[in-house]
Amino acid sequence: MPSDIYFCISQGVVSTQVINPLLQGELIEVPPLVDSEEYRQILTDLIGVRSRTLALLIFPLHYQFISRQVETLRWFDNNHKANLDLSAHYNKISELTWNFSVAVYEKERTRQGAKNMDMNFIVKFLLKYSLAEASNGTKSSSFCSEIFASEDQITGQVILHAFSLLGFTETEYEKRSFMRALSFVSPTNQPYALLVLELLQYKNLSGNPFNFTDLKGLASVTDDPNILLISRVLSILPMNFKKDVAWTGPVDHDLLAFNCILKALGRSVRGLFEMVLLGILIRTKVQVHHNCYAKISQRLPFYQENNTALGLVAKQFLMNEKQSNADIVENYPCCVSPVEDLKKGIQFWNEIVLMVKELSSQNLIESSALAQFQSADAFLTKRQTSLH
């Protein structure tokens, strides 16, 4: 492989989670902390994204890598290995356009009056312009003459390409519908909303109990679909912890199972963002100092993985109607401000409900998903009155 790739690995710009399967010829799936049929299904659902991510890595490399075969090897099915069809994604990658030039970025930054480049910047950009206008640029090829002069410009192009590769901009209708749905979510929460959107697309976010493969005899804390759905959604958000203080709260196998699904999705999407970034760094004229590459990577979504803490706080709150703010603070001494985090989680939930309604109105998710969210929202509205 080119030395540029090893340099990016050494600087923490990209991880080895995508590169190792290409070199080994195997994508090895190891058992999760809590196994379920839903987790095994998400692995199948993610084959497309993972194949496209590997194709992104191969695209600018020597022709010998194009014929490289990569097989999936899963712990629960050792006798069956499936070849990833990487060549099926080359056309999609070649159709990507280098459409975020210095001029385009500066013009849009002035229009928005934005100080920072983030996902919300790109959401507004795609809502403003049609696909023809937003895609007005040089077609992707092995190498490109486009100049990237700032961290913000590179970050914007990475997000634009990632949205396209995730299927959000296939048609004008889908682009406007998905971007409008994300626009209901506050800028800081949009990356987490992206995970919700993906889970809804894969039909892997609901209030239904998980079908565990190794914890079948373990009694569930609650089977209330409203509580299960709300706590799962809120567990996507991070909490603020005190420094050097270990978690002393409860552990919940339902949320652990959901977190396994969330990590599989988050790592796959993160890998896609990283390979888009890597492609820009080795295929274009980058005028940003190489010392800044790692900082750009850290600005991209899902740099850090999340835990289930806020989901646990939310579940205990929803199950105990007599729990006061003081009780919440006392129960979670490792958290800086658990009540404030819970309030932020409820605000995130409200934004997600609006997003789900928009997706449902455009027939982009099943009506049963909307019904579950509406039922859970009515439940939460009654319960949150005690949270002052």
Secondary structure, 3 states (H helix, E strand, C coil): CCHHHHHHHHCCCCCCCCHHHHHHCEEEECCCCCCEHHHHHHHHHCHHHHHHHHHHHHCCCCHHHCCCCCEEEECCEEEEEEECCCHHHHHHHHCCEECCCHHHHHHHHHHHCCCCCCHHHHHHHHHHCCHHHHCCCEECCCCCCCEECCHHHHHHHHHHHHHHHCCCCCCHHHHHHHHHHHHCCCHHHHHHHHHHHHHHHCCCCCCCCCCECCCCCCCCCCCCHHHHHHHHHHCCCCCCECCCCCCCCCCCHHHHHHHHHHHHHHHHHHHHHHHHHHHHHHHCEECCCHHHHHHHHHHCCCCCCCCCHHHHHHHHHHHCCCCCHHHHHHHCCCECCHHHHHHHHHHHHHHHHHHHHHHHHCCCCCHHHHHHHHHHHHHHHHHHHHCC
